[in-house]
Amino acid sequence: MTSKLDNPAEYLRPEDRLGRVSIETKLAHGVGSMPGNYKEFVFNTFLLLYYSQILGLSASWVSLVLAVTLIIDAITDPLMGAISDNFKPRLFPSLGRRHLFMYMAILPLGISLFCLFSPPNWESQQALLAWLCFWAVAARLAFTLYVVPWAALSAELTDDYEERTSIVVYRVAMAWVGGIAFQVLVYSFVMQDIGESYGQLDANNYPVLAFWLAGLVMLWATITTHFTRDQIPYLRQPTDPTPLNLQLFLTEIRFAFASKNFRLFFFVSLTFFATAGTGAVFDIYMNTYFWELRSEDLRWLGLSIVFAFVAFAITRSLQNRFGKRDIAVVCLVLLIITLVTKVSFRFTDVWPANGDPKLLPLLVLFTCIQMFFVTLFSVMVVAMLPDMVDEQQLLVGRRQEGVFASAFSFASKTTAGLGLFVGGLLLEHVIAFPTQATPGEVGADTLITLGVVDGLLIPCFFFLPVYLLSQYSLSKEKLAVIQAQLPQQ
């Protein structure tokens, strides 16, 4: 049972908003999703491939290094959330409790991402592992400094149930649009195929990737931070913030996990993103070695953005008829079916052979269907977060946007942490995938094992978030009752 603070905090908006949140504000906030999308795509797709297949490091050692960075994330994400929830800047008071941290993160984030994918030409494996560890930790710390305060803004912009979903739609839409555009850029102009070579296996392409990754991440982080500053007067600010100390930090975490819906939200996010992240590690191996797709083929997967917009278009009408939880559960079950079917068709000889012109359009179609379900699921789950913040204020007398957002941030970053860790172990010890392998020359048994792990085993783990999500109990009607009991702000 959640206990309530003896002296609950008071949260006031310096100015009352007239009307709804503008489209310009939704777009400016949505742009902030692109740095994380770019980082996750590059980490999931290329980080293990680069350090293992190209630089020749052991996949297990790379995985171990990345596991260390994941442990650091487990501490810094909730710490950053608690800090930003209880922060009142003295030097730059006009920046509120979120934006100062976002500004501070921009340059370190760009530098660390650039260095991570452009290591010195060292022959020592130990030196390369040390380089990987240092800059992976630096990138995670800088990204935490940026993304936790940015994500907390979503829960503060409005109290309206439907408009909260609308804000998330813009946020996810910008992530998908920017992410797909970045993927097309990478596969079309950065990872270019030369002759019979595969662009994603050319070491010379990675410094160029590092340049574009760092530059674009800093650009979008700067834009979202600067162009949401005008919203600071409309955001709740604690009237008497408590300086953060260890006791307060532990209290914040204890209060957060005392909420049943938050616990479910956290473990749904954790299990979903960990499973998706492990699968994402195998995507580049599946596309390169199992399906034998070149960079010029992979860019066509970007057409899946069309189905993401179909999902955005029907979100409002679906939510008018069904709850956020129910939509998310159905989407996740259908996603599992799609993933299993895709690889099963290869094992049952339904698919055309590799190299057949009919294969690529069919793979693009399945990718589009996956995008549709993932988009709807993502919108619904993220839109639950501000609802839980309202419930938490009623339960304990404290708003915890930062702590709750940090939970989602930590869970989503497991796509590049736990996913890479588990993926690396599976590649080396279960699949026994060779390093510096050439497409078309990998043994059939190895490819069959790769397909079974990626297409049949990993999708089954999505049933964990399906079950957990089915226990979530905060409906639109219950939220209205909660908001009616909150103090006027």
N, C-alpha and C positions, 0 to 999 in steps of 0.2 A: 504494500500500500504506500503510495507516495505521500510523504509528509510535506507540509507547507511551511515556508519561511515565517518566522515570528514577525519580521518587519519586511514585507514584500516590497520589491523595488517598484519605483514609479517610472513609467516611460511616457514621455510627452513628445509630440511633434511640434517643432517651433512654429510651423505654419500649417494651416489646413489646406488640403488640396481641393481645388474647385474642379469638379468633373472627373473624368477617368484619366488613367495614365496615358499619355500621348503615344502615338505610334513611333515618333522620333525617339522617345525614351526607351520604348521596348526594343527598337533596333539598336540603339547605343548600348543597352545592357546585353542584348543578344550577341553582339560582336565579341563580347568578352568570353564567350564559349569557345571561340576558335583557337586561342593558344593551347588550351587543354586538348582539343580535338587533334590539332597538328602533332602535339607532343605524343599523345597516345598512339596515333597512327604510326609515327616513325619509330617509337619505342617497340610497339608490338610487332611491326612488320620487319624492321631492319636491324634493330640493335643486336639481337642474338645472331641473326644471319651474318651481320658484318663482323662481329668479334669472333664467331666460331667458323663459319664457312670461308670467310675471306682472310681474316688475320690468323686463323688456325688455332685459336684458343679452345681449350676443352669446354664443351657446353655445360658440364657440371660445375666447373670453376666459375664460369660467367654467371650461372644461376646462383651460386653461393654468394657471390659479390652482390648481386641484385637482391638477394634475400636480406642481406645486412641493411641495405638501403630501405627495404620495406619495414624493418623493425624501427628504424629512425622515423619513418612516416607515422607509425602507430603512436608515437609519442608527440610529434610536432603538430599533427593535424588538430587533435582536440585542444592542445595547448594554444594554438593560434586562434581557434574558435573562442576559447574562454577569454583570451587577451582582447580580441576585438569586441566581444560583447561588453567588456568592462572598461573600455578605453575611452578617455576623454583627452584629446591632445591639447597641450598647453602652448606649444610652439606655433602650431598651425590649427587653431580651433575651428576655422572655417571648413576644414577637411573632414570633420566628423570622426566617427570611430572606425571607419572602413577604408576611406580613400588614401590616407597617408601610407598605409602598408602596401596598397596596390602600386602606388608610385615608387616606393622603395624597392619593389621586387623586379621592376622591368629590366633594368640593365644587367643585374646578376643572372637573371633567367636567360637572357640572350647569350651572354658570355658562356655560361655553363653548357648550354645546348650546343653551341658551336664547337667548343673544345671536346665534347663527348664524341662527336663524329669526325673529328680531325686530329687524331692522336699523332705524336711524333713517330718517325720511322724507326721504332725500336725492335730489336730482335728478341729481347728478353720478354718471356711471357709474364714473369712476375711484375716487370715494369708496366706492361700494358694493363694487367689486372689492377695495379695500383692506380693508374690513370683512369680506368673505367670506374673504379670505386669512388675516387675523389670527386670526379665531375658528375657522376650519377647522384651522389649525395648532395652536391651543390645545386644541381638542377631540381631535385625534390624539395629542398629547403626553400629555394627561391619561388618555386611554383606554389608551395603551401602558403607563403607570405602573400601571394597574389590571389589565389583561387578561393581560399576560405572566406575572406572579406567580400570578394565579388559575389560568390554564391549566396552569401547571407542577404545581399540586397534583394534577391528575388522574394524573400519572405517579408520584406519590409515595405515594398512599394504600394501594396494595396491590401485591404481586408476582404474584398469581394471574392466569393468562391469561384465564380466563372472567370473573372478577370485574372485571378492567379494562374489558372490554366492557360489563359491567353498569353500571359507573360512567358510562361514556360514554352509555349508553342514557338514564340519568336526566338527564345533562347535555343531550343533544339533545332529549329529551322536554320538559324545562322550557323550552328555547329555543323549540320549536314551540308548546307550549301558551301560554306567555306572549306569544309573537310573534303568534299568531293572535288571541288575546284583545285585544292592543293594536291590531291592524289593524281588528278589529270596532269597538272603541272609537273609533278615528279616523274610520272611514267612517260610523259611525252617529251620533256625537255631536259630532265636531269638524268634519269636512268635510261638513256637511249641505247637501243640495241645497235651494235656495230657488226655488220656481217652476220655470222651465225652465232655470235656471242649473246648472252643474256645481260641486259644492262644492269639488273639488280645484283649481278655477281662481279661487276667491274669495280675494283677498289678506287679507281680514279674519280668515280662519280660521287663518292661520299663527302669530300670536302665541299663540293658544290651543294649537296644536300644540306650540309651543316650551315652554309651561308644563308640559304633561303629559309630554312627552318628558324634560325635565330632572328633574322631580319623581320620575317612576317609575324612571329610571335611577339616581338617587341612592338611592332606597329599596331597590332590589334589590341594589345594590352594597354597601350598608351591612349588609343582612341576611346575604348570603353571607360577608362578611368577618367579622362578629361571630360567627355561628353555626358557623363552621369553626375558630375559635380553639382549641377543645378537641382538635383533631386535631394540633396542633403537636408535642406530645410523641411522636407516632407517625411523624412525618416525618423523613426522613434529614437530618442536619445535618453539614456538613464539620467534622471535629475541629480542623483547622488551616487555616481559609480564607485564601486568598492575596488581599491587597489588589489591587483591579483597577487595572491601568494599561494603556496602549496596547498594550504588548507582549503582556500576558496576554489582552487582548481579541482581538487578531489571532490569537493561538494558539488561543483558544476557537473562533473562526470556522473556522480552518484545520482543526482536528481534526474539527469537525462536518461540513464538506464533504468531508473525506477518506473518510467513510463512504458507500459506494455506496447503501445503502438510504435514508440520510438525504437524499442528493442526489435520489433518485427521489421520496421523500416531499415534499420541498420543491417540486420542479418539477411534480409532480402537483397539489399544493395551489395553486401559483401559476397554472398554466394553467387549472385547473378554476374557481377563484374569479374569475380575470380574465374568463373567458368568461361565467360566470354573472352577474358584475357588469355586464358590458356588456349582456347580455340584460335584466337587471333594470332598467337605465336605460330601456329601450324598453317595459317592461311598462306603465307608466302612460300612455305615448303610444299603445300598441296598444289598451289598454283604453278610453282616452278617445276617441281619434280613429278607430282602425281598427274596433273592435267597437262603439264609441259606448255604452259603459257609464257610468252615473252612479254616484255614491257609494252610493246605496241598492242598486245591483246588485253593486258590488264587495265589499260586506261578506259576500255569500253565498259568496265564494271561501274564506272561513274554514272552510267545511265540510271542506276538505281535511285538517284535523287528524284526522278520523276515520281516514283512510288512513295517517296517520303512526303512529297507535296500532296499526293492523294490522301495520305494519312492526316496531314495537317488540315486539309480541307474538310474532312469528316469528323474531326475531333469534337467540335462543338455540338454537332447533332447527336453524336454518340453519347456525349456526357449528359445531354438533356434527357436521355432515356435510361442510361445505365450509370452506375457508380464508377469512380476511378478504379477502385479495387477490382471490380468484375471485368472491366475492359482489359486491365493489365494481365489478369490471370488467363483470360482467353487468348490474348496475343502471345503469351509465353508458351502455352500449350501448342498452338499452331506453329510457332517458331520451331519447337522441338521436332514436330512432324516434318517440317520442311527440311531441316538439317539432316535428319536421318534418311529421308527419301533421296536427297541429292547424291549421297555416296552410295546408297543401296542400288541406285540405278546403274552405277558403274560395275558393281559386283554381280549384277544380274544381266549384264550386257544390254541394258536398255539404251545407254548412251552410245553415241557414235564413237569411233576410235579417236585417240589423240591425233591432232592434225587435221581431222575432218572439218571442213568449213561449217558444218551444222552444229558442232560442239559448242563453240564460243557463244552463239546466240542463246542456246539453252542454259548455259552457265550464267549468262547475264540475266536471263529471266528469273532463275532461282535466286540470284543475288537481289534482284528487285523485290521479290516476295519477302525475303528475309528483311530487307530494309523497311518494308511497310510495317511488319509486326514489331520490329525493334523500335521504330519511331513512335508508334502508338504506346508501346510499353514505357518508353523513356519519358514521354510527356506525362503520362498518368502518375508514374512513381514520383517524379520530381515535383509535380503539382501537389502531392500529399504533404510535402515538407512544411509549407507555411500553415497548413491546417493544424498540424501537430504542434507548431509553435504556439498557436492560440490555446490549444488544449493544455499545453504545458504551463502557460501563464495562469490559467485557472487553477491548475492542480498545485503548483508550488509558488505562485506569485512572482515568477521570474520568466522573462523572455530569453530564449536561448538560440536565437537565429544562427549565431556563429558556431556554437557547439553542434547544433543539428546539421548545419551545412558542412562542418568539418567531417562529420560521420560519412556523409555522401561523398565528399572529396576523397577521404581515405579509401572508401570502398571502390570508387571509380579508378583510383590510382593503382589498385591491385591488378588492373589489366596489364600494367607495365611492370609490376613487382612480382606478386605471387604467380601471375600467369607465366611470366618469363622464367621464374624459378622452377615451377612444375614442368613447364614445357621443355626446358633444358634437360631436366632429369629424365623425362620420358624419351626425348630424342636420343640421349646417349645410352641409357640403361635398359629401356624397354624396346624401342624401335631399332636401336643400334644404327642410327643414321650416320654415314661417314662424313667427315669434314672435307671441305673443298671438293665436293662432289660435282659431277657434270650431269646435267639433265639428259635423260635417255640412257644413262649408263648405271643407274642405281638398280640393285637387284629387285626382282619381282616380289620376293618375300618381304623385303623391307618396305616396299611401297604398299603392299597389302596391309601390313601392320600399321603403317602411317594412316591409311584410310580408315581402318577399324577404330583406331584411337580417336582420330579427329571427327569422323563422321558418325560413329555409333556410340562410343563410350562417353565422350565429353558431353554431347547433347543431353544424355540422361541425367547429368547433374543439375540441369535446369529445373528438374522436378522439385529440388529443395526450395528454391524461391517460390515456386508455384504453391507448395504447401504452406509455407510461412505467410505468403501474401493472403492466402484464403482466411487467415486468422485476424487480419486487420479489421478494425471495427469502427473507424471514424467516418461516418457517412455525411452527406450534405445536410441532412436534417439534424443530426447530432451536433454538427459544427454550428448551425444557426442557434441552437440552444446555448452552446458554450459562449458564443460571441455576445449574446444578449446579457450574459452574466459578467462580462468583463467591464472594467471601468472605462468610461468614455475618455478617448485619447485623441 
